[in-house]
């Protein structure tokens, strides 16, 4: 069994995998293309007018490798960023659905102070919409602390979950990598390198390749599955928020 929130997370991740595989296959063919005296754009059936950047590159092995490796690195970095965003959405949705099922309000809110106007509550339309409004506001407050591990732990505590430390720890190098990629172009700081010594870096920048992406996918999906299993085991999800069998 799995929740609809988990199912959506898995499906989106699998879609990204298709993108990466297609990129890998296309770039491999691109690398082994025949050298010629025309531009890369022309070799691919286009022109310098239609694709001016490729139109400035000679169709040589070195030039194709520069373009191809940059494309792969860019797509891999995008995967890590999107993986983080989709996991955050899964976690937020899990929090909301657990609140709709019915949990201890005092534990759910904790010491977080929320500013919600009466007019917004009255305009929500129904109880589920009110709960979602409060849950979303709570999640944004937790996100503002800008500590991903704390966010996951605090969100889990609010619905009574005790996460496995090793499962959470295995995912953290990849979830924290998103901040480095977005705000530092992949360049790590001393704390990141100290906390995650097994992450490969080159000139202090994270080596974001298919190996890194594969490890990220496996670790973060394992964490999401662990959270989903825990929510179901504690009966924190309504029947209408379930989606049958566990995705493979």
N, C-alpha and C positions, 0 to 999 in steps of 0.2 A: 504494500500500500504506500501511497505517496500523496502529498498535498498538491493542490493545483499550483501553489506558489513555487514549490520545488520543481514541478514538471516544466513550468515556464522557464525557470533558470536553466534546466538541463537542455531544453530545446534551443535556447539562444546560444548556449555554449557550443552545441553541436553545429549550429549554423556557422559559427566562427571557424570551427574546425574545417568545414568544407571550403571556406575562403582560403585558409592557410594551405590546404592540400592543393587547391587549384593553383595558387601562387607558386607553390613548390614545383609543380609539374611544368607550368609555363616558363618559369625561370630556368629550369633545367634545359628545356628545349632552346631557350634563348641563348644560353651559354655555349651550346654546341653548334650554333648556326655557323655557316661559312663566312669567313672574313671577305670584305669587298671594299671597293674604293668609294662607295656611296655612304650616305649618312645612315645612322640607325633608323631614323624615321623612314627613309626610302627603302631600306632593307626589309622593313615591316609592311611595306605596301602603302605608306603614307607619303607626306612631303614635308619639307621644312616650313612651309607656310601653315600647314595644318597642325603640326607638332614641332614648334620652333626649338624647344629645348633639346629634343632628340635629334632635331635637324642640325644641331651644332656639334653632334658627336659622330666621329668616324666609326664605321662599323668594324671595329676591331675587337678581339677577345678581351683585352684590358678594359675597353670602354663599356662593353656589354656587362662585364663583371661588376664594374663600378655601379652601373644603373641597377642591375639585378640584385646585388647584395643590399643596396640601399632600399629597394622596394620590399625585400623580405624583412629587413630590420624595422621598417616603418610599419608594416602590417603586424609584425609580432608585438611591437610596442602598443599598437592600437588594441590588440587582443587583451593585453594586460590591463589597459585602462578600462575597456568595456567589461572585462571579467569582474573588476572591482565594482563598477557601477551596477552590474546585474546582481552581484552578490548582495550589495547594499539594499537593492530593491527587494530581493528575496527576504532579507532579514527584517526589513521594515514591514513587509506584508505579513510575515510570520507573526510579528509582534501585534499587528492590528487584528489578525484573525484570532489570535489567542485571547485578546481583550474582548472580542465579540462573543467568544465562547463563554467567557465569564471567569475572571480571576480576581484576586484580592486587589481592590483599587488602591489601597495605601501602599502596597508593595510595588504596584505597577508604576505609580507616579514617583514614589520615593520622596527625596528632598528637592526635586526639580520644580521650579516655579514656572507655571505657564500663564500666558496672558491670552485669554480667549474671551471675546465679547459675547454678551448675551444675544445680540442680534444675529451673530454667526450661528450660535446654537439653535435659535428659533428658526433660522432659515435653512438649517441642515436638511430638514424634511422627515427624517426618521432616526431611530436610535443607532442603527449601524453607521449612518453618516456622521453622527455626533462622535461615536467611538473612534471612527477613522480620523476625524479632525483632531481629536485629542492625541491619538497615537502618533499621527504624523508630526504634530507639534513637539511631542516628547522626543521622537527620533531625531528631529532637526536639532533640538537642544543637545542631545548626546553627540551628534555629529560635530557640533561646533567646538567640542573639546579637542578635535583634531588628533585623536589617538585611536587608531582603528582597533587595537586590541581591547582597550577600555570600552569602546563602543560595543563590541561584540559581547564582552563579559557583562556589561551593565544591562544591555538589552536582554540577555539570557536570564540574568538574575530576576529581572522584573516579571518574567513569566514562570519563574521557579525551575529553571534548568541548571544543571551542573555539567558543564562541558568537559570533555576529556582534554586534559592539558596538552597531551602529545598531538592530538588531532588539530587543535587550535594552533599550536606552535609550528606545525608543519606548513600551515597555510600562510603564516604571517610574513615570511620573506617576500612573498608574491603580492600580498595585499598591500604591504608597505612600499613595494616597488612602484606602485602607481603614483605615489607622491613624488618620488624621485624623477619619474618620467614626465610628469605634468609640470612640475615646478623647477626642475633642475636639469632637464634634458637627459635624464638617466644618470647624471653624476651623483655618486653617493657621498654622504657625509661620514664623519668618523663614527657616529653612533650606529648608522646602518651597517657599516663594515664590521664593527665590533659585535653587534647583535647577531649578524648573519654571516659568519666567516666562510661558510660553504658556498655562498653565492659568488659566481665568477665575475670578476671585474677586470676591465682593461683601461688603464689610465684613470682609475677610480670610477669608470662608468660601467653600469651593469651590462653584461653581455646578454642582450635580449635576442636569443635565437630560438630555433624550434625546440631545442632541448629544454631551455628555460620555460618556454610556453607550455610544453607538454607536462613538465613538473608542476607548473602553476595550475593548469587545468585539473590534474589529478588531485592535488592537495586541497584546492578550494572546493572542488566538487565533493570530496570526502568530508569536508567540514560541513557543507550544506546538507549532505545526506545525514550526517550525525545529528545536526540540529533538527532536521525533519523527523528522523526516527524518534528523537527525544520528545518532541512536541506530540507526536502520535501516541507514544507510550504513556505520556502523562494525561492523555485525553484533553489536549488543549486546542483541538480543532473541531469545528462542526462538520457534520456529514456532508453538507453542500459544498464545503471547501476541500473535500477529498477528491482524488482523481484516480481511483482504482489501483492498478498494479504499479509497482516501482518501475521507473524507466530503466532500461538496461545500461 
